[in-house]
Amino acid sequence: MPTLLADAGAGSGDPDLGLLKAVNSLAADAPGWLDSLVAWTAEYGILIGLAAIGLTAWLSARRRPDAPVAVAGVLWAPIAVAISELANLPISAIVNRPRPFVDHPEIDVLVPGKEDTLSFVSDHSAMSMGIAVALFLVNRKLGAAAGALALLQGFCRMYVGVHYPTDVIGGYALATAVVLLLAPIAMAVLVPLCHALSRTALRPLVVAKAPAAAGGRRRSAAPTGGRAARLRRRGDPDRDSDLAA
């Protein structure tokens, strides 16, 4: 079937295929255990790492003064990823690009079972970058860490031979567009929702428990005890007059 994207093997000077082969050729020279590690990382490891960063971002957001707004921003990350994946369904069908190893048997494939799926855009790249961009809007440090994992994801997808570089870039672009363009609409819904949840029994999901004020009461009581001790050291005039009598 014809595809929207030209065959990446149409010429030896094609940079898309050339970069893929340059990255994928690293697998041929690497030990088997490293290839297995990269394959697992490309399929599952980075997504697990991003989930851990997302959990950390949620725990941190609950402790902020603007907790409902921050939690709404964190909640937008998985929702944006889901929207990106839905948007990719018609895009993949329209572009109809086969996996690179289908047209180029010389590609070393480390992840089996991808023959009947389409290449553009990369789902894993879109998911990774969607989480990274959404979290960056809430927490720059955690968002930058997620962004580093998203870039690593793109490299790994080429290393294992299942995506062209343009598939990865397309996934990044799709996810970034969804997150940024739809964020105002999403936050207009999610922020009131989180504020409402903070007034229900689900409040701990939105706002962390405030620290107890008992310490403050103890501090205020301490001067009183100190004053009483100073009075005892100075002596009570009434007590002295009673003793004299």
Backbone hydrogen bonds, N-H to C=O, Kabsch-Sander energy under -0.5 kcal/mol:
donor,donor_aa,acceptor,acceptor_aa,energy
4,L,95,V,-1.7
5,L,95,V,-0.5
10,A,7,D,-2.0
14,D,11,G,-1.7
18,G,14,D,-2.3
19,L,15,P,-2.7
20,L,16,D,-1.8
21,K,17,L,-2.7
22,A,18,G,-2.0
23,V,19,L,-2.2
24,N,20,L,-3.1
25,S,21,K,-2.1
26,L,23,V,-1.3
27,A,24,N,-1.4
28,A,24,N,-0.6
28,A,25,S,-0.5
29,D,25,S,-0.9
30,A,26,L,-0.7
34,L,31,P,-0.5
35,D,31,P,-1.9
36,S,32,G,-2.3
37,L,33,W,-2.0
38,V,34,L,-2.7
39,A,35,D,-2.4
40,W,36,S,-2.3
41,T,37,L,-2.5
42,A,38,V,-2.8
43,E,39,A,-1.7
44,Y,40,W,-3.1
45,G,40,W,-2.1
46,I,41,T,-2.1
48,I,44,Y,-2.4
49,G,45,G,-2.3
50,L,46,I,-2.6
51,A,47,L,-2.0
52,A,48,I,-2.0
53,I,49,G,-2.1
54,G,50,L,-2.5
55,L,51,A,-2.2
56,T,52,A,-2.2
57,A,53,I,-2.5
58,W,54,G,-2.0
59,L,55,L,-2.3
60,S,56,T,-2.3
61,A,57,A,-2.5
62,R,58,W,-1.8
63,R,60,S,-1.1
64,R,61,A,-1.3
67,A,64,R,-1.3
69,V,66,D,-0.7
70,A,66,D,-2.4
71,V,67,A,-3.1
72,A,68,P,-1.7
73,G,69,V,-1.8
74,V,70,A,-2.0
75,L,71,V,-2.7
76,W,72,A,-1.4
77,A,73,G,-0.6
77,A,74,V,-1.1
79,I,75,L,-1.2
80,A,76,W,-2.9
81,V,77,A,-2.0
82,A,78,P,-2.1
83,I,79,I,-2.2
84,S,80,A,-2.4
85,E,81,V,-2.3
86,L,82,A,-2.0
87,A,83,I,-2.6
88,N,84,S,-1.6
89,L,85,E,-0.7
89,L,86,L,-0.8
91,I,87,A,-1.2
92,S,88,N,-3.1
93,A,89,L,-1.8
94,I,90,P,-2.4
95,V,91,I,-2.7
96,N,92,S,-2.7
99,R,117,T,-0.6
102,V,99,R,-1.6
103,D,99,R,-0.9
104,H,100,P,-1.4
107,I,104,H,-2.2
109,V,107,I,-0.8
110,L,108,D,-0.6
110,L,160,V,-2.2
111,V,160,V,-0.7
117,T,114,K,-1.6
119,S,97,R,-3.2
122,S,167,D,-2.0
123,D,121,V,-0.6
126,A,122,S,-2.2
127,M,123,D,-2.8
128,S,124,H,-2.3
129,M,125,S,-2.5
130,G,126,A,-2.4
131,I,127,M,-2.0
132,A,128,S,-2.1
133,V,129,M,-2.8
134,A,130,G,-2.1
135,L,131,I,-2.4
136,F,132,A,-2.0
137,L,133,V,-1.2
138,V,135,L,-1.2
139,N,135,L,-3.6
143,G,139,N,-2.7
144,A,140,R,-2.5
145,A,141,K,-2.0
146,A,142,L,-2.4
147,G,143,G,-2.2
148,A,144,A,-2.1
149,L,145,A,-1.7
150,A,146,A,-2.1
151,L,147,G,-2.2
152,L,148,A,-2.1
153,Q,149,L,-2.2
154,G,150,A,-1.8
155,F,151,L,-1.8
156,C,152,L,-2.6
157,R,153,Q,-2.3
158,M,154,G,-1.3
159,Y,155,F,-2.5
160,V,156,C,-2.3
161,G,158,M,-1.0
162,V,157,R,-1.8
163,H,157,R,-0.9
167,D,164,Y,-0.6
168,V,164,Y,-1.5
169,I,165,P,-2.6
170,G,166,T,-2.2
171,G,167,D,-1.9
172,Y,168,V,-2.3
173,A,169,I,-2.7
174,L,170,G,-2.6
175,A,171,G,-2.2
176,T,172,Y,-2.5
177,A,173,A,-2.4
178,V,174,L,-2.2
179,V,175,A,-2.6
180,L,176,T,-2.5
181,L,177,A,-2.5
182,L,178,V,-1.8
183,A,179,V,-0.8
186,A,182,L,-2.8
187,M,183,A,-3.1
188,A,184,P,-1.6
189,V,185,I,-0.9
189,V,186,A,-0.9
190,L,186,A,-3.2
191,V,187,M,-2.1
193,L,189,V,-1.5
194,C,190,L,-2.7
195,H,191,V,-2.4
196,A,192,P,-2.5
197,L,193,L,-2.4
198,S,194,C,-1.8
199,R,196,A,-1.4
200,T,197,L,-1.8
203,R,200,T,-1.6
205,L,202,L,-2.0
206,V,203,R,-2.1
207,V,203,R,-3.2
208,A,62,R,-2.5
217,R,213,A,-1.5
218,R,214,A,-2.3
219,R,215,G,-2.2
220,S,216,G,-2.1
221,A,217,R,-1.6
222,A,218,R,-1.4
224,T,220,S,-0.6
225,G,221,A,-1.7
226,G,222,A,-2.4
227,R,223,P,-3.0
228,A,224,T,-2.2
229,A,225,G,-2.0
230,R,226,G,-2.2
231,L,227,R,-2.4
232,R,228,A,-1.9
233,R,229,A,-2.2
234,R,230,R,-2.4
235,G,231,L,-1.9
240,D,236,D,-2.2
241,S,237,P,-2.3
242,D,238,D,-1.9
243,L,239,R,-2.0
244,A,240,D,-2.1
245,A,241,S,-1.7
